[in-house]
Amino acid sequence: MNVKTTLILALSAATMAGAASAQGWPAEWTKPAAPYRIVGNVWFVGTEGIASYLISGSQGHIVIDGGMPEGAPLVEANIRKLGFKVEDVKILLNTHAHIDHAGGLAQLKADTKARLYAAKGDEEGLEKGVHVGDSDYGGAAFPPVKVDRTVKDLQTVKLGEIAITAHITPGHTRGCTTWTLPVVERDRPLNVTFYCSTSVAGNVLFGNRAYPQILADYQASFAKLRAIPTDVFLPNHPEFADLAGKRQRQTRGEPTPFVDPAEMGRFIDASQAAFDREVAKQETRR
Ligand SMILES: [Zn+2]
């Protein structure tokens, strides 16, 4: 699947064609997927259609994103399958407060007793379990989860030898957070970026009463994301980076299929072009 197709899918997941669950969400979002190591201490522990990542450490682990509410048990099973203990997860992070990435956090938090760190802008969404802001789909409710600590832009969260940095990249949600992590793979230092989202996905861009600065936020976030040096691009929907294809190449013996320093730039180009088209569309409707 190419980037353009996947971006279109992400724009309106609820109305996308293809197999869907009873609630209207894509069936692959809650379909089990086998876990595996990506690079360094970064592991895929998500489902077929939604990424969750585990960063392992000697003082405990960090998990980024909980997936769908029904996805949390699958994420926990994947953590165990890799030989890690769910109780050793000490910190939970989130890319953004939407059902497909935050829906499973409440259960993960209850089962791990980990602390949840999130951007101030997404605190309300996470704690109410809603999308904050005007949208054409009215938001999609998910189990609310308490935020233990808010993080600021460029703040580094540390756990043992793990140091992961928050880049607040709002627009898709008010607290959309992209996380960056330095790792070492085969003696080679690499920058890993866990990309939040820059799709419009039903957001009202003009006259958004609950989020008036949304348009300017998106534009600033595109510029900010372009400046983040990235060797390994890890989005929260696996197909955006063809993780399944790269995993196949890895199992065939390719040493570093996940490393592509130009990939995030290409993704941002496609995402920004889709954004500009959506701005033009919404502008004519005003
Ligand atoms: Zn989203």
Residues whose N, C-alpha, C, O or C-beta is under 5 A from the ligand:
A	BS01	ZN	H98
